Amino acid sequence: MNFGATNSEIEKRIDELVDIIQNEHQKINAIKAADPDKRIIQSSILEEYKVLRDKPIFYDYLASGRGNGVFVELVDGSVKYDLIGAIGVYLLGHSHPLYTRAHLEAATKDVIMCGNLQPYTEAFKTSEAILSAVKGSKLEHFWFAGSGSFANDTALKMVWQKKAPNYKLIAFEKCFAGRSVATQDITANDGYREDMPTKIDVERVPHFDQNDPENSISKTIDALNAVWAKAPGKFCAMMMEVVQGEGGFIYGTKEWYHAVCKWAQEKEIYVWFDEVQTFGRTHKLFAHQMFELGEYADIVTIGKALQGCGVLFSKELSPRPGLIAGTFNGSVAGLNAATKTINFLQDGGFYGDNGRIAAIEKKIIGELNVLKSNSCSKKIGHIGGVGTMLSFEVGDAGGEVSKSFIKALFENGVISFTAGRNPTRIRFLVPVTITDKQIDDIMTIVEKTIHEVVS
Ligand SMILES: Cc1ncc(COP(=O)(O)O)c(C=O)c1O
């Protein structure tokens, strides 16, 4: 990034501070139980915070601000393995040197937030880095948004404007698109929009069926043809999570994606990939690239691991003046970290069949399978996922047992979350900086917890 206030002394001090701060974080390198005195402090803050939010916090969790890779320290003094990373935000883990540097460099600038009307070089550089990763595709433009949901709102407005008055949208069963007024209607779980008026006309079709792979193409295409037959020509786009996050890490075969995207292309509706959760996490920077779907992508939304959010879109989808705007591009530190994250991920040996992400996937899935075949037989069900999005089922894969399991896993030192309903899966969003030894240690805790919770 370009420094704001700068001279050689400031640059030298930033280098020194990065080292000093990193040294402190690196002292956190093993899980640890809470300190009883600090536990009281944490509990009382959480009690008060619960009142302010009018909603309890799922875990007894209040981050201290110290962490190291997969380790996070809480205010109660405990240290845990963080395998959920704020549902996908901490792809590089905690206190990555890149984050420390991004903050310190941003501190030399004259503002905190980067505005749309008066942009900073960070916004330009992040846009450039994102778009150079999809060079040669139709995605030639990028627009920032304040959240994944708002990126999706923006994308929806773009496809609506181009296809007006054909506003119907195709989405997928079990999909999650966010919680804005628009995206709550796209999200499949109707429990998330109780007593809300319905605003968006959405038809949902089945995603890939992991229990019936052979018939998956025909099941989806038949469903697509059926919704089309109800309202031919009335649709604007097909919106797809390449790997369904909230749905339970459901993903298809290359053949399934190609058949489904081809169908949309033939019907002349836009293909929209929601990569808010998948960005950075599969065997390529974008999950749609992993399945070679670049030729179909008209519009792609990203967020979370980027440390910013936004929409990549084709020239054809350029909105007319007035449709999209907004105050912020993001914080200067966030945008600085976003550019650095893209460069780090692309240059760090993470992607491809022999990249670190594929190796992490293989090791975690392999170790879960060993547990399933040995000490945890009949206690672990489906094991799957892709890249750093991995999941498995425990017991009968019901909501109760899965929730009990993740709560016990938390107490034993590993933070995870659930995904999906019927079945509910245990969801890991693993940081790319995890080591093999840490995975071994985590699996020992998983095994112990399964025996504690699943009878
Ligand atoms: C696939 C997908 N789309 C959209 C969103 C919404 O993003 P945000 O929570 O940043 O609004 C999420 C968040 O979990 C997501 O996983």
The ligand as a Tripos MOL2 file, in Angstrom:
@<TRIPOS>MOLECULE
LIG
   16    16     1     0     0
SMALL
NO_CHARGES

@<TRIPOS>ATOM
      1 C1        -22.9990  -18.1040    0.7980 C.3       1 LIG1
      2 C2        -23.2670  -16.8910    1.6160 C.ar      1 LIG1
      3 N1        -23.8440  -15.8180    1.0530 N.ar      1 LIG1
      4 C3        -24.0930  -14.6940    1.7390 C.ar      1 LIG1
      5 C4        -23.7690  -14.6030    3.0740 C.ar      1 LIG1
      6 C5        -24.0910  -13.3360    3.8340 C.3       1 LIG1
      7 O1        -22.9020  -12.6810    4.1660 O.3       1 LIG1
      8 P1        -22.9080  -11.6050    5.3670 P.3       1 LIG1
      9 O2        -23.1620  -12.3860    6.6150 O.co2     1 LIG1
     10 O3        -21.5200  -10.9950    5.3110 O.co2     1 LIG1
     11 O4        -23.9680  -10.6270    5.0670 O.co2     1 LIG1
     12 C6        -23.1740  -15.6910    3.7100 C.ar      1 LIG1
     13 C7        -22.8400  -15.6210    5.1540 C.2       1 LIG1
     14 O5        -22.6870  -16.6060    5.8340 O.2       1 LIG1
     15 C8        -22.9080  -16.8690    2.9650 C.ar      1 LIG1
     16 O6        -22.3530  -17.9360    3.5170 O.3       1 LIG1
@<TRIPOS>BOND
     1     1     2 1
     2     2     3 ar
     3     2    15 ar
     4     3     4 ar
     5     4     5 ar
     6     5     6 1
     7     5    12 ar
     8     6     7 1
     9     7     8 1
    10     8     9 2
    11     8    10 1
    12     8    11 1
    13    12    13 1
    14    12    15 ar
    15    13    14 2
    16    15    16 1
@<TRIPOS>SUBSTRUCTURE
     1 LIG1         1 GROUP 0 **** ****
